[in-house]
Every structure is written in C-alpha cells, then in structure tokens.
Amino acid sequence: MSERWKEYLTRISGQDAIGPPDYMYPVTDEATDTRFKQQDPNKHTLEQTLIAKLLDQDWTVAIDFGCGTGAHFLLFDQHGRSDELLIGVDPDCSRAARAREVQLGRIESLVLCGGIEILENIPGELSADVILCSQVLGHVSETQARRIVQGFCQILRPGGHCGIAVPVIGKAFKEDPAARDWEAKGDFTHQVNMTLSPGDPSYREQTSLAEFNRYADHPVPGMLPVRSFLIPDFPDLSRLTLPHALDDLPPTIASLVDGLFIMEEAFIYSIHIDFPESAYPVGDAMIFLRKG
Ligand SMILES: C[S@@+](CC[C@H](N)C(=O)[O-])C[C@H]1O[C@@H](n2cnc3c(N)ncnc32)[C@H](O)[C@@H]1O
C-alpha cells in the first residue's frame, strides 16, 4: 500500500498548494508554545502520551492532517518499523516546508502543502490506517470541519483509527470576563491575541460563530481564531485529575462524526489557567475514533 501511495504523492507533489489558496496560519509555534506553557506546563507531555497511544498499533500508512511544522513526526517515527509511510498535510506552505525538514530515522515521510482537497481527491484504491488531527478542528470554519471529518472517513480503511485533539470548555466559563456575552448553550468562539499574555483582559476576544468562520478562513496575523467545543457536563475542576476520561463527545463533535465514526475513548488532557485565581474550565480533549 505505501508504494502505491508514494507513486501517487510523488506525482501530485509537483503541483502548487492544493487547497485553501494563500492560507497563512496566523501565529508561530514559538508564540503558541510560550502561551500554552504559561497556561499548563504539562499539556505537551500528556498530548504526546495520548498521541503515542493512538500510534501504538499496527499501521502502514498514517496521515498527520494539519501537521504544521511536524511537531509530532518523531512520535510516528518511534512507533513505526521501517516500511511505514507518514503523510503530512498543511495548507500553510511555509509550515509544511518546515515539517519536510524533520529528520526521521525509521519511517519515510512525505509532506504536502494543501488542505482537505488533497484527501478528497485521493484515488479510491488508496487508504490510510491512522489519522492524527491535532488542534486543527478548533481553528477551522464549520464548512471546513465537516469536510475534514468526511474526508477522514473517505480515506481511512474500515477499522482504521483517528485521533482528534480539540479545545474544550465548560458552562462555568460564562463567569469569565472574556465570555460575558456567551450563553453557554453552544461552543465558545473567540480570537486569542497571541501578542498578549493569558490573563490580560483582551487575551480572549469573543466572536460570533459567523465571525469565527470568516476569521478561520482568512486569519488576521497574531490573532488565533478558536472554537472551544462545549462539554455540557464538564467535570468539577477541584476534583479533576488529568487525563480525565469522558463518557460523551462534545455535542458538536458528536454531530460531525455521527454515522461515520464510533467513539472509542475521549480524554480531557489539559486545563488552561489564564491567571492564577482562575477557576474557569477551558482546556483540551483528545478523542479516539474508529471507522466502523
Ligand atoms: C494549532 S496548529 C496545530 C499543528 C499541529 N497539528 C500540532 O498539533 O502541533 C493548527 C494547524 O492547522 C492548520 N490548518 C489551518 N486550517 C486548516 C485547514 N482548513 N485544513 C487543514 N489544516 C489547517 C494550520 O496551518 C496549522 O498548522
């Protein structure tokens, strides 16, 4: 299977970006890493542990969708043997170019600049065993999110696995000054001003869902559009140990995957503390899905 993939990808890789034209992710990894360390220093370690769990199974072809600069590529390498193929996809060509430079010891990687169109156009005889989509769905428009999940279903072999990491939020976040216009009935959409520190009153600026969709498709430099998916029964922070297993998916994700995937497990793996006395539930979840 991986030889046929390589043939196909080599043929299309000479083309210009395939997907959202001129897309540039609005913030650097360096800026986001700094902010996330301020909010939760353990986030990276737990995220890596959960991704390793996804990759700890037999696979020949894996896709890292929205791979960015290839921050997770070494995990694929550690969990691969020698004949595996990792396909990285990202619509920001400068980030895809950085991912191409990540040196892997065991497996082979091919990185394409583009978006969901790449998966939508892949010939029917090619399939993947596992897909990682880490921290992408919380930064794309509703239309893109639906196409992305459908594209994963199209490309995964039956029984194949998918790991999706997304920002999540609990209803109590409505007490946060940044959320004064939020009714806590659906997801919280906002822009994070990465030039400011967590806790600054303008760090999170609430937007409508329609505005979020527009910003996600056409980001403003320095401003990260975020859709935090509501978990209606968010666990009590004072008794929470991470990772925390969830019984149900956030409703928006449940509706995206309905009829396409079976939920295997889901975990809250990070809680973001914007400022020391903050008690508002906002963080990240990792969701493991299987194609039925
Ligand atoms: C928060 S970063 C996550 C990067 C990487 N997956 C990680 O976990 O470190 C979000 C990534 O999604 C990419 N992205 C944004 N819109 C996308 C879309 N419509 N389709 C695929 N990737 C997208 C961005 O270019 C960026 O690299």
The ligand as a Tripos MOL2 file, in Angstrom:
@<TRIPOS>MOLECULE
LIG
   27    29     1     0     0
SMALL
NO_CHARGES

@<TRIPOS>ATOM
      1 C1         -2.7180   24.7090   16.2160 C.3       1 LIG1
      2 S1         -1.8510   24.2400   14.7670 S.3       1 LIG1
      3 C2         -1.5820   22.5180   15.0800 C.3       1 LIG1
      4 C3         -0.3940   21.9780   14.3580 C.3       1 LIG1
      5 C4         -0.0710   20.5030   14.6880 C.3       1 LIG1
      6 N1         -1.1500   19.6400   14.2860 N.3       1 LIG1
      7 C5          0.2240   20.3260   16.1630 C.2       1 LIG1
      8 O1         -0.5740   19.6830   16.8670 O.co2     1 LIG1
      9 O2          1.2550   20.8340   16.6070 O.co2     1 LIG1
     10 C6         -3.1440   24.2150   13.5350 C.3       1 LIG1
     11 C7         -2.6500   23.8020   12.1490 C.3       1 LIG1
     12 O3         -3.8000   23.5940   11.3050 O.3       1 LIG1
     13 C8         -3.5080   24.0990   10.0300 C.3       1 LIG1
     14 N2         -4.7850   24.4150    9.3780 N.ar      1 LIG1
     15 C9         -5.4960   25.5510    9.4420 C.ar      1 LIG1
     16 N3         -6.5990   25.4730    8.6670 N.ar      1 LIG1
     17 C10        -6.5880   24.2450    8.1200 C.ar      1 LIG1
     18 C11        -7.4630   23.5680    7.2180 C.ar      1 LIG1
     19 N4         -8.5770   24.1310    6.7400 N.pl3     1 LIG1
     20 N5         -7.1370   22.3090    6.8420 N.ar      1 LIG1
     21 C12        -6.0130   21.7140    7.3460 C.ar      1 LIG1
     22 N6         -5.1530   22.3090    8.1910 N.ar      1 LIG1
     23 C13        -5.4370   23.5540    8.5780 C.ar      1 LIG1
     24 C14        -2.6470   25.3150   10.2930 C.3       1 LIG1
     25 O4         -1.8860   25.7310    9.1630 O.3       1 LIG1
     26 C15        -1.7900   24.8590   11.4540 C.3       1 LIG1
     27 O5         -0.5740   24.3120   11.0440 O.3       1 LIG1
@<TRIPOS>BOND
     1     1     2 1
     2     2     3 1
     3     2    10 1
     4     3     4 1
     5     4     5 1
     6     5     6 1
     7     5     7 1
     8     7     8 2
     9     7     9 1
    10    10    11 1
    11    11    12 1
    12    11    26 1
    13    12    13 1
    14    13    14 1
    15    13    24 1
    16    14    15 ar
    17    14    23 ar
    18    15    16 ar
    19    16    17 ar
    20    17    18 ar
    21    17    23 ar
    22    18    19 1
    23    18    20 ar
    24    20    21 ar
    25    21    22 ar
    26    22    23 ar
    27    24    25 1
    28    24    26 1
    29    26    27 1
@<TRIPOS>SUBSTRUCTURE
     1 LIG1         1 GROUP 0 **** ****
